[in-house]
Amino acid sequence: MSAYIPVDLKRRIKAQFNGRCAYCQSAEYLTVAIFEVEHIMPQAAGGETHLTNLCYTCPSCNRYKATRQTAPDPETRAIAPLFHPQQDHWIDHFTWNQDSTTLIGLTPTGRATIEALRMNRPQLLRVRRMWVKLGEHPPQTPLP
């Protein structure tokens, strides 16, 4: 069951994340999808509908994340916390490859998040290549 999120709070979250997915950094204006406000700590785990527990996400990242808070690091297989967009800094955990199409995890959290949310699936790599050619990617200012 999803919680009601007031319109003003949704606007604040969208503005805080510059209309981009807090995880994969895709810009909503470049897609045909309507982005969502996601509970970082799922309601099922006691997460509340509060600014510090919400982020802006593309539908794909939101669906793949689901209620997970941890996932295996593909490098070590150890369980790692997923990236927390309100507490972690994106650039501490992720970077782009040389052509800016593939996300690279810099930490166990980054690698686990990329794998769990399938942030480098072939379809997304293809669209990122198009965005790069259009000069729309990567974002010039990474999210906090």
N, C-alpha and C positions, 0 to 999 in steps of 0.2 A: 504494500500500500504506500503510495507516495503522499508526502505531506504537502499541504498548501503552502506555497511560497509567495508572499505578497509581491505585487508587481514592482514596487519601489525597491525591494531587496533584490529582485531579479535584475533590475536595471543597474544597481550598484555592483553586482557580481559581474555582469557583462562589461561594465566600464573598467572594473579592476583588472580584468583579464584582456582588455583591449579587443574584445570581440573575437578572441582566439581560444582554441582549446587549451586548457591548462596543461594538458599532457603532451599531445603531439604538435602543438603550436599552429595547427591549421587555422586559417582565418575563415570565419563564417561567411564573409562576403565573397569568398572564392568558391563556395560550394553551393549546392542546391539543397542542402540539409538545414534544418532549423536546430541550432545548438540548444543544449539543455543545461539547467542548473543541477549539479550533482552533489549529493551528500558524500563527502570524502570518507568519513566514518559512517558506514551505512546505518540507517535507522534501526535495522534489525540487530545491530551491535550496540545500540544505545546512542547513536549519533543524533544530534539535535539539528533543527532547522535554525541555524545561527550563522552569521557572516563568517566566522572562523572555521566553520565546518562545511562550507559550500564553495564550489568552483564552477567555472564555465567549461563545458565539454562538448565535443562533437559526439553525435550519437554512437559512433563506432567505439570510441574509447570508453564511453559510459557503459555500453553493453558488455564489452569485453572485461571491464573492471568488475561490473556487477557488485557483489557484496564483498569482494576480496579486499584484504588489507595487507596481505603478504603474498609472496610467490617465490619460487626457487630462482636463484641467480643461475643463469644458464652456464656460466663459467665454472662455478664451484659446486653447484647443486644445493648450497646452503639456503635456507629460507631467509628472505630479506623483506623488510617493509617496502611497500609500494611508495612511490613518490607522493608526498603530501603537499599539494599546491599552496596551501596557506602557511605551512611551516618551513618547507624546504625551498631552496633557490634552484631554479631550473638549470642554470649554467654550472652549478656544482655537480650535477648528476648526468647531464646530457651535452652532447655536441653534435655537429653535423659532419658528415664525411666531406671529402674534398669537393664534390660536385653539389653538395647541399641537398641530397635526396634521401640519404639514409641517416637515421639517428644512431648514434653510438653512445652506449652507456659507459659512463666514467666510473661508476661505483656499483656495488652490488644492488643498491636500490634502483639506479638507472637501468642496469641490465635487466633486472627482474621486471621492472615496469614496462620496458620495451617489449619484452617477450610476452608477458601476461596480456597486455593490451594490443598486441600484434601491430605495433606502431610502424613496422617496416614491411607490411604485407605488400605483395606485388602491385595491387591496384593503387595503393597510396604512393608507392615509389613512382609509378607511372604519372600520376597527377602532379606530384612534386616536380618531376622533370618538366612538365608543361608550365608550371608556375615559375620555375627558374627561367625558362625561355622568355616568359612574359615580364620578367623582372619583379615578380610578386613574392618571391621566396628566395632565401629564408627571411624571416622577419628581421627587420633592422634592429629592433630592440627586443631582446629576450625578456620574457616575463620575469618578474621578481622571483 
